[in-house]
Amino acid sequence: MEYTDVKYEVSDGIATITIDREDRFNCFRGRTIEELLHAFKRAWADKGAAVVILTAAGQKSFCVGGDQKEMKEKGTYGASQNGLWEIDDLHNVIRDIPKPVIAAVNGYCIGGGHVLHVICDITIAAEHAKFGQAGPKVGSFDAGWGTAYLARTVGEKRAREIWFFCQQYTAEQALDWGLVNKVVPADKLQEEARAVAQHAVALSPGALRFLKHSFNADSAAIFGQAKMAGDGLAMFVKSDEAREGNAAFNEKRAPDFSAYRIGGVELPE
């Protein structure tokens, strides 16, 4: 595959996958997901890669989720070569690849980008990084790995706070909550990510493979929930409620979801 949205390189036993859409805050479209999926499978098969670093171009944004401009222009997040929207497959390959995956978060880590870092094995964040969810702001959600696995990571109360209020949190707050493993200066992020990765390069790949599968086994049941949530989201994004969120984002105004609140049935007088 010829990459347009990501970069892939291997050196010193480390595969680095970089989301390369800096002009769009490294948000993803169908093509991006397809390329990321290909790149992770490539790293999986590459005997020269013992560990994977997932990062993004520039210093402003790691990933802010789905491309809302693409959604407004095309009514979807854009077509992939095979015509499928494979975000569930990307989530699963990050979990299933039998090699440690380190997220090097270089800026805003919001929405679908936040889900990506959560399901990586380790997260190292730049000091200026910001974390949070945006789904309910733009008429979207991730009711699979993005919620259930997040709750396992930071606890139910924190996970609900992150999703229900769509606030942004500093790297230091994320570290305090156990959402990230380490916070470093921005100019040291890639250096630190590679230094951590080098520890894994020197270890038994068979042992690491079994350990990763063991960690994953406890949360594997979330997969069924994630598939159901993905199907539900595919239907929801076509609703008037979701369209209002997308339109508000692109028009740079506050969304008005008041018409979609659930209330009691009005009784006749």
VMD Tcl script that draws the C-alpha trace (Angstrom):
set ca {
  {0.00 0.00 0.00}
  {1.20 3.50 -0.83}
  {0.62 5.63 2.29}
  {-0.78 9.15 2.07}
  {-2.07 9.61 5.64}
  {0.54 7.77 7.72}
  {4.27 7.12 7.79}
  {5.95 3.83 8.68}
  {9.57 3.23 9.56}
  {11.63 0.66 11.46}
  {14.96 1.21 13.17}
  {16.77 -0.48 16.05}
  {13.95 -2.98 16.53}
  {11.27 -0.27 16.82}
  {8.46 0.29 14.31}
  {7.18 3.87 14.37}
  {3.73 4.55 12.90}
  {2.99 8.26 12.48}
  {-0.41 9.74 11.67}
  {0.52 12.34 9.05}
  {-2.42 14.73 8.71}
  {-1.02 17.66 10.66}
  {-3.11 20.19 8.70}
  {-6.26 18.43 10.03}
  {-5.03 17.99 13.63}
  {-4.17 14.39 12.66}
  {-7.85 13.43 12.67}
  {-8.71 10.29 10.78}
  {-10.80 9.51 7.72}
  {-11.52 6.16 6.10}
  {-8.20 6.20 4.26}
  {-6.30 6.93 7.48}
  {-7.88 4.00 9.30}
  {-7.12 1.68 6.40}
  {-3.48 2.77 6.31}
  {-3.06 2.48 10.10}
  {-4.54 -1.01 9.97}
  {-2.12 -1.96 7.20}
  {0.84 -0.44 9.06}
  {0.09 -2.32 12.29}
  {-0.22 -5.61 10.40}
  {3.04 -4.77 8.66}
  {4.70 -4.26 12.06}
  {3.14 -7.51 13.26}
  {4.77 -9.46 10.41}
  {8.08 -7.58 10.54}
  {10.72 -9.66 12.38}
  {12.80 -6.50 12.61}
  {10.18 -4.85 14.83}
  {9.95 -5.89 18.48}
  {7.82 -2.98 19.65}
  {5.61 -0.32 18.05}
  {5.36 3.42 18.71}
  {2.15 5.17 17.58}
  {2.53 8.93 17.28}
  {1.57 11.83 15.00}
  {3.09 14.63 12.96}
  {3.90 18.00 14.50}
  {3.57 19.10 18.11}
  {-0.01 20.35 18.13}
  {-2.12 17.22 17.96}
  {-1.85 13.46 18.41}
  {-5.33 12.82 17.02}
  {-8.70 14.50 17.53}
  {-10.86 11.66 16.22}
  {-12.96 11.49 13.07}
  {-12.59 14.19 10.42}
  {-15.70 16.34 10.93}
  {-14.98 18.40 7.83}
  {-14.91 15.21 5.77}
  {-18.20 14.17 7.38}
  {-19.80 17.49 6.44}
  {-18.50 17.39 2.86}
  {-19.26 13.72 2.09}
  {-21.74 12.57 4.72}
  {-19.20 9.97 5.85}
  {-15.63 9.91 7.12}
  {-14.52 9.17 3.58}
  {-14.12 6.02 1.57}
  {-11.31 3.53 1.96}
  {-10.09 1.43 -0.95}
  {-12.31 -1.46 0.11}
  {-15.27 0.77 0.97}
  {-15.35 -0.28 4.64}
  {-15.11 1.74 7.86}
  {-12.66 -0.36 9.86}
  {-12.19 1.45 13.16}
  {-13.13 -1.70 15.15}
  {-10.51 -3.66 13.23}
  {-7.89 -1.00 14.03}
  {-8.73 -1.12 17.73}
  {-8.46 -4.89 17.71}
  {-5.15 -5.04 15.87}
  {-3.61 -2.62 18.38}
  {-4.72 -4.98 21.14}
  {-3.93 -8.22 19.31}
  {-0.51 -7.46 17.81}
  {1.83 -9.61 19.94}
  {4.21 -6.72 20.52}
  {4.00 -3.81 23.00}
  {2.41 -0.67 21.55}
  {3.48 2.69 22.98}
  {1.42 5.82 22.29}
  {3.63 8.92 22.14}
  {1.06 11.69 22.58}
  {2.36 14.94 21.12}
  {-0.60 17.29 21.63}
  {-4.40 17.18 21.62}
  {-5.62 13.64 22.23}
  {-9.38 13.97 21.90}
  {-12.37 11.87 20.81}
  {-11.43 8.89 18.68}
  {-7.78 9.80 19.18}
  {-8.29 9.42 22.91}
  {-9.66 5.91 22.36}
  {-6.55 5.02 20.35}
  {-4.17 5.98 23.14}
  {-6.31 4.26 25.79}
  {-6.08 0.87 24.08}
  {-2.33 1.15 23.49}
  {-0.29 -0.74 26.09}
  {1.65 2.28 27.34}
  {1.19 6.05 26.94}
  {3.93 8.66 27.17}
  {2.70 12.24 26.91}
  {4.29 15.57 26.14}
  {3.79 18.17 28.89}
  {1.47 20.24 26.69}
  {-0.76 17.30 25.70}
  {-4.49 17.55 26.39}
  {-6.82 14.60 26.86}
  {-10.58 14.28 26.67}
  {-13.70 13.19 24.86}
  {-15.82 15.11 22.37}
  {-18.37 12.58 21.12}
  {-21.51 13.99 22.79}
  {-20.43 17.47 21.62}
  {-20.50 16.51 17.96}
  {-23.25 13.88 17.99}
  {-21.07 10.80 18.29}
  {-19.88 8.22 20.85}
  {-17.71 5.17 21.42}
  {-19.66 2.84 23.69}
  {-17.17 -0.01 23.34}
  {-13.44 0.14 24.10}
  {-13.72 3.91 24.53}
  {-15.98 3.57 27.57}
  {-15.72 0.10 29.11}
  {-11.94 -0.19 28.78}
  {-11.46 3.42 29.84}
  {-13.37 2.63 33.04}
  {-10.97 -0.24 33.72}
  {-8.09 2.20 33.27}
  {-9.21 5.18 35.35}
  {-12.25 3.86 37.24}
  {-15.98 4.31 36.68}
  {-16.29 7.81 38.17}
  {-13.45 9.29 36.14}
  {-14.55 7.56 32.94}
  {-18.09 8.85 33.29}
  {-16.77 12.35 33.97}
  {-14.61 12.24 30.84}
  {-17.53 11.18 28.63}
  {-20.47 13.01 30.19}
  {-18.92 16.48 30.32}
  {-16.43 16.56 27.41}
  {-13.82 18.56 29.28}
  {-10.10 18.59 28.50}
  {-7.48 17.42 30.98}
  {-3.78 18.21 31.24}
  {-1.04 15.63 30.92}
  {-0.34 15.96 34.63}
  {-4.00 15.24 35.47}
  {-3.89 12.24 33.12}
  {-0.76 11.00 34.90}
  {-2.42 11.41 38.29}
  {-5.43 9.38 37.11}
  {-3.33 6.56 35.68}
  {-4.39 7.47 32.14}
  {-0.76 7.89 31.05}
  {2.47 6.33 32.27}
  {4.88 9.24 31.97}
  {4.96 12.96 31.11}
  {8.02 14.54 29.50}
  {8.96 17.85 27.81}
  {7.72 18.06 24.23}
  {11.22 18.07 22.75}
  {12.04 14.85 24.63}
  {8.87 12.89 23.73}
  {10.16 10.79 20.85}
  {13.50 10.25 22.56}
  {11.76 9.00 25.72}
  {9.33 6.81 23.77}
  {12.25 5.16 22.00}
  {14.16 4.76 25.26}
  {11.18 2.95 26.81}
  {10.74 0.88 23.65}
  {14.39 -0.19 23.77}
  {13.71 -1.97 27.07}
  {11.16 -4.17 25.26}
  {13.49 -4.76 22.31}
  {15.93 -6.51 24.66}
  {13.30 -8.82 26.19}
  {11.96 -12.23 25.22}
  {9.39 -11.73 22.42}
  {7.64 -14.98 23.32}
  {7.23 -13.93 26.94}
  {5.94 -10.50 25.90}
  {3.46 -12.12 23.49}
  {1.99 -14.35 26.20}
  {1.90 -11.50 28.70}
  {0.00 -9.25 26.28}
  {-2.53 -11.98 25.55}
  {-2.92 -12.56 29.29}
  {-3.61 -8.89 29.99}
  {-6.07 -8.78 27.10}
  {-7.96 -11.90 28.17}
  {-9.56 -10.17 31.15}
  {-11.13 -7.43 29.01}
  {-11.82 -9.51 25.89}
  {-15.57 -9.56 26.56}
  {-15.65 -5.85 25.73}
  {-15.15 -6.89 22.07}
  {-18.80 -7.93 21.78}
  {-19.92 -4.64 23.28}
  {-17.61 -2.76 20.91}
  {-19.12 -4.45 17.85}
  {-22.65 -3.67 19.00}
  {-21.66 -0.07 19.78}
  {-20.04 0.28 16.36}
  {-23.19 -0.86 14.59}
  {-25.25 1.51 16.73}
  {-22.97 4.44 15.96}
  {-23.16 3.72 12.21}
  {-26.93 4.21 12.46}
  {-26.78 7.11 14.92}
  {-24.50 9.32 12.81}
  {-27.22 9.44 10.13}
  {-29.78 10.84 12.58}
  {-30.87 14.49 12.79}
  {-29.37 14.65 16.28}
  {-25.92 13.63 15.05}
  {-26.18 15.95 12.04}
  {-26.81 18.86 14.41}
  {-23.58 18.09 16.28}
  {-21.56 17.88 13.09}
  {-23.11 21.06 11.66}
  {-22.45 23.00 14.87}
  {-18.80 21.93 14.89}
  {-18.24 23.04 11.30}
  {-20.18 26.28 11.79}
  {-18.21 27.00 15.00}
  {-21.31 27.39 17.16}
  {-22.78 25.66 20.19}
  {-24.99 22.72 19.21}
  {-28.67 22.71 20.16}
  {-29.67 19.20 21.20}
  {-32.72 20.28 23.21}
  {-35.19 18.76 20.75}
  {-33.71 15.30 21.30}
  {-33.91 15.06 25.09}
  {-35.94 12.18 26.44}
  {-38.91 13.28 28.53}
  {-42.23 12.04 29.74}
  {-45.34 11.78 27.59}
  {-47.56 14.85 27.74}
  {-50.98 13.93 29.15}
  {-54.19 15.54 27.83}
  {-55.85 18.02 30.16}
}
mol new
graphics top color blue
foreach p $ca { graphics top sphere $p radius 0.5 }
foreach p [lrange $ca 0 end-1] q [lrange $ca 1 end] { graphics top cylinder $p $q radius 0.2 }
display resetview
